[in-house]
Amino acid sequence: MAEKELPAHLIGGNFLFTDTKPELVFTPEDLGSDEREMAATAEKFMDKEVFPQLEALEHREEGLARKVFTQACEIGLLGLEVPEQYGGLGVGKVAAIGVAEQLSRLAGFGITCGAHSGIGTGPITFFGNDAQKAKYLPKLASGEWMAAYCLSEAGSGSDALGMKTKAVLSPDGKHYILNGAKMWITNAAWADVFVIFAKVDGEHVTAFIVEKTFPGVSTGREEHKLGLKTSSTRRVILEDTPVPVENVLGEVGKGAYIAFNILNLGRFSLGAGTMGGAKDMLRTAVKYAGERQQFGKPLVSFGLIQHKLGEMAARIYAIESALYRTARQMDDVKATGELVTTIKPGYFRAIEEFALECSAVKVAGSEILTFVADEALQIHGGYGFTEEFAPARATRDARINRIFEGTNEINRLFIPTNLLRRAAKGKLALMAAAMAAFAEAQKEPPAEKAGDDLATAQFLLGRAKKAVLLLFGGAHQKFGDKLIHEQEVLAVLSDLCIDLFLGESAVLRALKARARGGAAAAVHADLALTWVNDSVARMENRARDAIAHMATGDELKLQLGLARKMLRWTPLDTVAMRRRLAARLHAVGSYPALLAAK
C-alpha cells in the first residue's frame, strides 16, 4: 500500500528543504486548558507526594517508589497515551509533554515513569494485537502492573542487533523458550511485564511480552549508579523461560522494526524530560543568585551571572520550541489515520515519520540539560558541590541522558543517514536540493531586512539550510556510498541539522508571539535571537571541520567561501539580551513566568 502524500510541514526532515510559516508551528502558548491542567496536576503531585519524600526515595526505601508510582497512575498521569477503551486517556504527544517535564523534575522518578508509560507500555499500545492490548494495557494504565523494556545486553549496547538472547520454539509449538540476559534495565526490580527482544533460532530478532511470574525470570543485583538513585536498574535474566506463542509482539523477525521505532518515541520523551529538569535547575539558580550576596551585592547583579542565566533560558526556549513543534506534527500525522503496513498490524506513520526530529530533540535536550545543571552548580559555587543543594544531584542525574535511548554519538550518525535513506526511497529530494543550493550559492544573496532582527534571523536560517545541503552534496560527491563510514563528517551534518531545527523552531515561535502581540513578544525575540546568534558561529566552525576533510587546494577555498557566504551574519548585542533576560528572571523567578504577559 502506497503512503499518502502529507503536507510539506508534516513530512519528517522536510524542515531542511522548505520554509515553514509561523502559523503552522504549534507552540506552548497554544496549549489548551485541558493540557495545562494535566501539567498542573503533575506539578502538584510532585510537590505534594514526591519531593517531601526525596531522601527516602533516593535511598530506595522498600516499597516507596512503587507506592508513589501507583499514586501517579491513579490520577491518570501514566496512562495518557493508552487508548480510552483500555483505561487510558487517549491523548497525544502535545498533552504528554507537560506531564513528562513535571515528573522529570526528579530525574530518577521521571525515568521510572517514562520507562513504564513510554518504552514499556508503548510497544503493546502500538504493536500489540487486540488480545494483547485487552490483557495488558488496562493493568499498565492503572498502575496495577509496571512495565520495562529490555533490549541492551552486556555485549550489545549501541549494537543492539548483536544481542545473544535466543528464543527456540518448543516441540509442541505452544511456547518459545528464551535464554539470555538483558543489561541496564530500568524498573527491573519492580516490573511485572517485560518487553524482551530475542533472536528466534539465533537469527530472527523478535519482541516478546514476558511476565515476571513466568518460570526462569529473575533479576540481578541493583546497579550502583552515578545518578538516578531513585530508580531501579538491574539485569533481567532468562533461564529456559517458556513464553506463550501468543505473547509474540508483532511478527517473528520484525522485532528490530519495533525496537527502533519505540526508541524514536523514547528519544522524544527523553527530550521532554530533560527540558523539565533544565527548567527546574534554572529556577533554582535564579533563586540562589537573587539571595546570595557577594561583595555586598546579590550574585544576579553581576554580568557573568546574568550571562549564565540568560544563556540557560535561551537554550531551554530553543529545545521547548522544537519539542512542541514536533509533538503537534506527530499528533497531526497520527490523526490522519495513516498507517505503515510493513509490519502487521499496521502502526501509525507518525512514529517513523519524525525519527530524525526525535533524535534531534534527544541530543539537544540531553546536552542542554547537562549545560544548565552544570551552570546552576557553578552559580552555587562551593555549595553546589555538596549534596545539600539540588544542583549536585541534578548534575549526576543529567549525565545518563547522553547515553540513554541510543548514545548521542549513535543519534548523531542516525540523523544524516536517516536523511540519506529517505532520499534513496524518494521521500526527500536531497541530491536535487544540494545541486540547487550550489547554483544558488553562486549568486549574490538578496539583502537582509534592515531593522527586523527576527526576519533577518529567518532569512539567515534559510541560507543556512542551503549551506547544509551544499555539505551533503559535497560529502556525497567525495565519498559516495562510503559516506556512512565517515563518522566525523556525519556528526558535522547532524550538528548543523540540530542547530537549524532548534533555531528555526525558536524563531517561528517568536514570530508567532509577535503576531499575537503583547509585551512578552520582546522576551520571545531575545530568547530566539540569542540562540540563533550563537548557533551561526557554531555552524560555520563545524562546516569548516567537514570541508577541510573533504577538499584541498582551490576546491577547499571555494567551499569555505561558499559556506562563509551562506552563513554571513552581523552579530547582535546578545550581552544586552542576556542582561534583559536575567533581570526579568530575577523579577519573576522562573522560566515559565519569564514568558507570561507583563
C-alpha positions in Angstrom: 0.0 0.0 0.0 1.5 3.3 -1.0 1.8 6.0 1.6 -0.3 9.1 1.3 1.3 12.4 0.5 1.3 14.6 3.5 1.5 18.4 3.7 5.1 19.7 3.5 5.3 20.7 7.2 4.2 17.2 8.2 6.9 15.4 6.3 9.8 14.3 8.6 13.1 16.0 7.8 11.4 18.4 5.4 12.4 21.4 7.5 15.7 21.3 5.7 14.1 21.7 2.3 11.2 24.0 2.9 10.3 27.2 4.8 7.5 26.9 7.3 5.1 29.6 8.1 4.8 30.6 11.8 1.1 29.8 11.9 1.8 26.1 11.0 4.0 25.6 14.1 2.5 24.7 17.4 4.0 26.4 20.5 3.5 26.2 24.3 1.4 29.4 24.0 -1.2 27.4 22.0 -1.8 24.9 24.7 -5.5 24.4 25.7 -6.9 24.5 29.2 -7.1 20.7 29.5 -3.4 20.3 28.5 -2.4 22.9 31.0 -4.5 21.3 33.7 -2.7 18.0 33.1 0.7 19.6 33.6 -0.6 21.5 36.7 -1.9 18.2 38.2 1.6 16.6 37.7 3.3 19.6 39.2 1.0 19.5 42.3 1.6 15.7 42.6 5.4 16.2 42.5 5.3 19.0 45.1 2.9 17.2 47.5 3.8 13.5 47.1 7.3 13.1 45.7 9.6 15.9 46.8 8.6 15.6 50.5 9.9 12.0 50.4 13.0 12.8 48.3 15.6 11.4 50.8 13.7 8.1 51.3 13.2 7.8 47.5 16.9 8.4 46.9 17.8 5.7 49.3 15.2 3.4 47.8 13.1 2.8 50.9 11.4 -0.6 50.4 8.1 -0.3 48.5 8.1 3.6 48.4 8.9 4.1 44.7 6.3 1.6 43.7 3.7 3.2 46.0 4.3 6.7 44.6 4.3 5.3 41.1 0.9 3.8 41.7 -0.4 7.1 43.0 0.7 8.8 39.8 -1.1 6.1 37.8 -4.3 6.5 39.9 -4.6 10.2 38.9 -4.1 9.4 35.3 -0.5 10.7 34.8 0.9 7.5 33.3 -1.8 6.3 31.0 -2.0 9.4 28.9 -1.4 7.8 25.5 -3.1 4.5 26.2 -6.5 4.4 24.3 -9.5 5.1 26.4 -11.0 1.7 25.7 -8.1 0.2 27.7 -8.3 2.5 30.6 -6.1 5.4 29.5 -6.8 9.0 28.5 -6.0 8.5 24.8 -4.3 11.9 24.4 -1.4 12.8 22.1 2.2 13.9 22.4 1.3 17.6 23.0 -0.6 16.8 26.1 2.1 14.4 27.4 5.0 16.9 27.3 3.9 19.0 30.2 3.4 15.9 32.4 6.7 14.4 31.4 8.6 17.5 32.2 7.0 17.8 35.7 7.7 14.1 36.6 11.3 14.6 35.4 12.0 17.3 37.9 13.2 14.4 40.0 15.1 12.6 37.3 15.1 9.1 38.8 11.3 9.1 39.3 10.8 10.6 35.9 12.8 7.8 34.3 10.8 5.2 36.3 7.6 6.7 34.9 8.9 7.2 31.4 10.3 3.7 31.1 6.8 2.4 32.1 4.5 4.6 30.1 6.8 5.1 27.1 9.1 2.4 26.0 7.5 -0.2 28.3 3.8 0.2 27.5 4.3 1.8 24.1 5.2 -1.4 22.3 2.0 -3.0 23.3 0.0 0.1 22.6 1.3 0.4 19.1 2.2 -3.1 18.1 0.1 -5.4 20.2 -2.9 -7.3 18.8 -6.4 -6.8 20.3 -6.0 -9.7 22.7 -2.6 -8.4 24.0 -3.9 -4.9 24.4 -7.0 -6.1 26.3 -4.9 -8.3 28.6 -2.1 -5.9 29.4 -3.0 -2.3 28.8 -5.7 -1.8 31.5 -3.4 -3.1 34.2 -0.5 -1.0 32.9 -2.6 2.2 32.6 -4.0 1.8 36.1 -0.6 1.1 37.7 -1.5 -2.4 38.9 1.4 -3.6 36.8 4.6 -1.8 35.9 6.4 -2.3 32.6 10.1 -2.4 31.5 11.8 -2.5 28.1 14.7 -5.0 27.6 16.9 -4.5 24.6 20.5 -3.9 25.7 22.9 -6.7 26.7 26.4 -6.7 28.2 28.0 -7.1 24.8 25.4 -5.2 22.7 24.6 -1.7 23.8 24.8 0.6 20.8 25.0 -2.5 18.6 21.6 -3.7 19.8 21.1 -6.2 17.0 24.2 -8.0 18.2 22.1 -9.5 21.0 22.8 -13.0 22.2 19.4 -13.8 23.9 17.8 -16.6 22.0 14.3 -18.0 21.5 13.5 -21.5 20.4 10.1 -22.9 19.6 9.1 -25.7 21.9 8.5 -29.2 20.4 4.7 -28.8 20.9 4.7 -25.4 19.2 3.0 -23.7 22.2 5.9 -21.7 23.7 9.2 -20.0 22.8 12.0 -20.9 25.2 14.1 -17.8 26.0 17.6 -17.8 27.3 19.9 -14.8 27.9 20.4 -11.7 30.0 19.5 -8.1 29.4 21.6 -5.3 31.0 20.8 -1.8 32.5 17.0 -2.4 32.6 15.1 0.5 34.2 12.3 -0.7 36.5 13.8 -4.3 36.6 13.3 -4.8 40.3 9.6 -3.6 40.2 8.3 -4.5 36.8 5.5 -7.0 36.3 5.8 -7.1 32.5 8.9 -7.0 30.3 9.0 -6.4 26.6 12.1 -8.5 25.7 13.9 -8.8 22.4 15.5 -12.1 21.4 16.6 -13.9 18.3 14.4 -16.7 17.2 16.7 -19.6 16.3 19.6 -17.2 17.0 18.7 -15.3 13.8 15.3 -13.5 13.7 15.0 -10.6 16.1 11.6 -10.8 17.7 9.8 -9.0 20.5 8.1 -10.9 23.3 5.8 -9.9 26.2 7.2 -11.7 29.3 5.6 -11.6 32.7 7.9 -11.7 35.8 6.0 -14.8 37.1 7.0 -16.9 34.1 9.4 -19.6 35.1 13.1 -18.8 34.7 12.7 -15.0 35.0 14.9 -13.3 37.6 16.9 -10.1 38.1 20.4 -9.4 39.2 21.6 -7.1 41.9 20.8 -3.4 41.9 23.4 -1.4 39.9 25.4 1.2 41.9 24.8 4.1 39.6 26.4 7.6 39.4 22.9 9.1 39.4 19.2 8.3 39.2 19.3 6.9 42.7 15.5 6.9 42.9 15.2 4.4 40.1 15.8 0.7 39.8 18.4 -0.6 37.3 19.2 -4.3 37.1 19.9 -7.2 34.8 16.9 -9.3 33.7 17.9 -13.0 33.4 16.1 -15.6 31.4 16.8 -19.3 32.0 14.7 -21.7 29.9 11.8 -19.3 30.2 8.7 -20.5 28.4 6.8 -17.7 26.7 3.4 -18.5 25.1 3.4 -18.1 21.3 0.5 -15.6 21.7 2.9 -13.3 23.5 5.0 -12.6 20.4 4.6 -8.9 19.8 4.0 -8.1 16.1 5.6 -10.8 14.0 8.6 -13.2 14.3 11.6 -11.5 12.7 10.1 -7.9 13.0 11.5 -7.1 16.4 14.2 -4.7 15.2 11.5 -2.7 13.5 9.6 -2.5 16.7 12.7 -1.8 18.9 14.0 1.1 16.9 10.6 2.8 16.3 9.8 2.6 20.0 13.2 4.1 20.6 12.1 7.0 18.5 9.3 7.6 21.0 11.6 7.1 23.9 14.0 9.7 22.5 11.2 12.3 22.1 10.0 11.6 25.7 13.5 11.9 27.0 13.9 15.3 25.3 10.7 16.4 27.1 12.0 15.1 30.4 15.4 16.9 30.1 13.5 20.1 29.4 11.6 19.7 32.7 14.9 19.2 34.6 16.5 22.2 32.9 13.6 24.5 33.8 13.8 23.3 37.4 17.5 24.0 37.6 17.1 27.4 36.1 14.5 28.3 38.7 16.9 27.0 41.4 19.8 29.0 40.0 17.7 32.2 39.8 16.5 31.9 43.4 20.0 31.4 44.7 21.5 34.2 42.6 19.0 36.6 43.9 19.6 35.6 47.6 23.3 35.0 47.7 25.4 38.2 48.5 29.0 38.7 47.4 30.9 41.9 47.7 27.8 43.5 49.1 25.6 42.7 46.1 23.4 39.8 45.1 25.0 37.4 42.6 22.3 38.3 40.0 23.7 41.8 39.7 27.0 40.6 38.2 27.4 40.4 34.4 28.8 36.9 34.2 26.0 35.5 36.3 23.5 37.4 34.1 25.2 35.8 31.1 24.7 32.3 32.5 21.0 32.9 33.4 20.2 34.4 30.0 22.0 31.6 28.2 20.3 28.9 30.2 16.9 30.4 29.3 17.7 30.8 25.6 18.7 27.1 25.3 15.6 26.0 27.2 13.5 28.1 24.8 15.1 26.5 21.8 14.5 22.9 22.9 11.0 23.7 24.1 10.1 25.2 20.8 11.4 22.2 18.9 9.6 19.7 21.2 6.2 21.3 20.9 6.6 21.7 17.1 7.5 18.0 16.8 4.7 16.9 19.2 2.0 18.5 17.2 3.4 17.2 13.9 3.3 13.7 15.3 -0.2 14.2 16.6 -1.4 15.6 13.3 0.0 12.7 11.3 -1.5 10.2 13.7 -4.8 12.0 13.3 -4.8 11.3 9.6 -5.0 7.5 10.4 -2.1 6.9 8.0 -0.6 3.5 8.8 2.7 1.8 7.8 1.9 -1.8 6.9 5.5 -3.1 6.8 4.6 -4.9 9.9 1.2 -6.4 10.8 -0.8 -4.9 12.4 0.0 -1.6 10.8 1.1 1.2 13.1 0.8 5.0 12.9 3.1 6.5 10.4 3.9 9.3 12.9 6.3 7.1 14.8 8.6 6.6 11.9 8.0 9.9 10.1 9.7 12.1 12.7 12.5 9.8 13.7 15.1 12.5 12.7 13.3 15.1 14.8 13.1 12.7 17.8 16.8 12.1 17.6 17.5 15.9 17.3 15.5 16.8 20.5 17.1 13.9 22.4 20.6 15.0 21.6 19.9 18.7 22.1 17.8 18.2 25.2 20.3 16.0 26.9 23.2 18.4 26.2 21.2 21.4 27.2 20.2 19.8 30.5 23.9 19.0 31.1 24.8 22.6 30.4 22.0 24.0 32.6 22.7 21.7 35.5 26.4 22.5 35.4 25.9 26.2 35.2 23.4 26.0 38.1 26.1 24.2 40.1 28.6 26.9 39.2 26.3 29.7 40.3 26.0 27.9 43.7 29.8 27.9 44.0 31.1 25.6 46.7 27.6 24.9 48.0 26.8 23.5 44.6 29.3 20.7 45.1 27.6 19.5 48.2 24.6 17.1 48.3 22.6 19.5 50.4 21.9 21.6 47.3 19.9 20.3 44.3 22.5 21.1 41.5 24.7 18.3 42.8 22.0 15.7 42.3 20.9 17.2 39.0 24.4 17.2 37.6 24.8 13.5 38.4 21.4 12.6 37.1 21.8 14.5 33.9 24.8 12.5 32.8 22.9 9.4 31.8 20.7 11.2 29.2 23.6 11.3 26.7 23.7 7.5 26.9 20.0 6.6 27.3 17.9 5.7 24.2 20.9 5.4 21.9 24.1 7.4 22.8 24.3 10.9 21.4 27.0 9.6 19.1 24.7 7.0 17.6 22.0 9.6 17.2 24.4 11.9 15.5 25.1 9.2 13.0 21.4 8.4 12.6 20.2 11.9 11.7 22.1 12.3 8.4 21.8 8.6 7.4 18.1 8.9 8.0 18.0 11.8 5.5 20.1 9.7 3.1 17.8 6.7 3.4 14.7 8.8 2.9 16.2 10.4 -0.1 17.1 6.9 -1.5 13.4 5.9 -1.1 12.3 9.0 -3.0 10.7 10.7 0.1 13.2 13.6 0.1 14.9 15.1 -3.0 18.2 15.5 -1.2 20.7 15.5 -4.1 18.5 17.7 -6.3 18.2 20.2 -3.5 22.0 20.0 -3.0 22.5 20.9 -6.7 20.0 23.7 -6.5 21.8 25.0 -3.4 25.1 25.0 -5.2 23.7 27.0 -8.1 22.1 29.5 -5.7 25.3 29.9 -3.7 27.0 31.2 -6.9 24.6 34.2 -6.8 24.7 37.2 -4.5 22.0 36.6 -1.8 19.2 39.1 -1.5 19.6 41.9 1.0 18.6 41.3 4.6 15.6 43.1 6.1 17.1 46.0 7.9 15.7 46.8 11.3 13.8 43.5 11.8 16.1 41.1 13.6 13.6 38.2 13.6 13.1 38.4 9.9 16.9 38.6 9.4 17.3 35.5 11.5 14.7 33.7 9.5 16.5 34.8 6.3 19.8 33.5 7.7 18.3 30.1 8.6 17.0 29.8 5.1 20.6 30.3 3.8 22.0 28.0 6.4 19.8 25.3 5.1 21.4 25.8 1.7 24.8 25.5 3.4 23.9 22.2 4.9 22.6 20.9 1.6 25.9 22.1 0.0 27.8 20.0 2.5 25.6 17.0 1.9 26.2 17.3 -1.8 29.9 17.8 -1.4 30.2 14.9 1.0 28.2 12.6 -1.3 30.4 13.6 -4.2 33.6 13.0 -2.3 32.7 9.7 -0.5 29.7 8.3 -2.4 28.3 5.3 -0.6 31.2 5.3 1.8 29.9 8.4 3.4 28.2 6.3 6.0 31.7 5.4 7.3 32.8 9.0 7.6 31.5 9.4 11.1 33.2 12.8 11.8 31.5 14.3 8.7 28.2 12.8 9.6 28.5 14.3 13.0 29.0 17.7 11.5 26.0 17.3 9.3 24.0 16.2 12.3 25.1 19.2 14.4 24.1 21.6 11.7 20.7 20.0 11.3 20.1 20.1 15.1 21.1 23.8 15.3 18.9 24.6 12.3 15.9 22.7 13.6 16.0 24.3 17.1 16.8 27.7 15.7 14.0 27.7 13.2 11.6 26.4 15.7 12.5 29.2 18.1 12.3 32.0 15.5 9.0 30.8 14.2 7.7 30.7 17.8 8.9 34.3 18.4 7.4 35.5 15.1 4.1 33.9 16.2 4.3 35.6 19.5 5.0 38.9 17.8 1.9 38.5 15.6 -0.1 37.7 18.7 1.0 40.9 20.3 1.7 41.8 24.0 4.7 42.8 26.0 6.1 39.2 26.2 6.8 39.3 22.5 10.1 41.1 23.1 11.2 38.4 25.6 10.4 35.7 22.9 12.6 37.7 20.5 15.5 37.9 22.9 15.4 34.2 23.6 15.2 33.2 20.0 17.8 35.6 18.7 20.3 34.7 21.5 20.2 31.1 20.3 20.5 31.9 16.6 23.3 34.5 17.1 25.5 31.9 18.8 24.5 29.0 16.6 25.8 30.8 13.5 29.3 30.7 14.7 28.9 27.0 15.7 27.5 26.1 12.3 30.3 27.8 10.4 33.1 26.3 12.6 31.5 22.8 12.2 31.2 23.2 8.5 34.8 24.2 8.2 35.8 21.0 10.0 34.0 18.9 7.4 35.1 20.9 4.4 38.8 20.6 5.4 38.4 16.9 5.4 36.5 16.8 2.1 38.5 19.2 -0.1 42.0 20.6 -0.8 43.6 23.4 -2.7 41.3 25.6 -4.8 38.3 23.4 -4.1 38.8 23.9 -0.4 38.9 27.6 -0.8 35.8 27.6 -3.0 33.8 25.5 -0.5 34.9 27.5 2.5 34.0 30.7 0.7 30.5 29.4 -0.1 29.9 28.3 3.4 31.0 31.6 4.8 28.8 33.4 2.3 25.7 31.4 3.1 26.3 31.8 6.9 27.1 35.5 6.8 25.6 37.2 9.8 26.0 40.6 11.6 26.4 39.8 15.3 23.7 41.0 17.6 24.2 42.5 21.1 23.5 39.4 23.0 25.2 40.9 26.1 22.2 43.3 26.4 19.8 40.5 25.5 21.1 38.2 28.3 21.1 41.1 30.8 17.4 41.7 30.0 16.5 38.1 30.3 18.4 37.8 33.6 16.7 40.9 35.0 13.3 39.5 34.1 14.1 36.1 35.5 15.1 37.8 38.8 11.8 39.7 38.8 9.5 36.7 38.1 11.5 33.8 39.5 11.2 31.1 36.9 11.3 30.2 33.2 7.6 29.7 32.6 6.9 33.1 34.3 9.5 34.7 32.0 7.2 34.3 29.1 4.0 35.4 30.8 2.4 38.7 29.9 3.9 41.5 32.0 
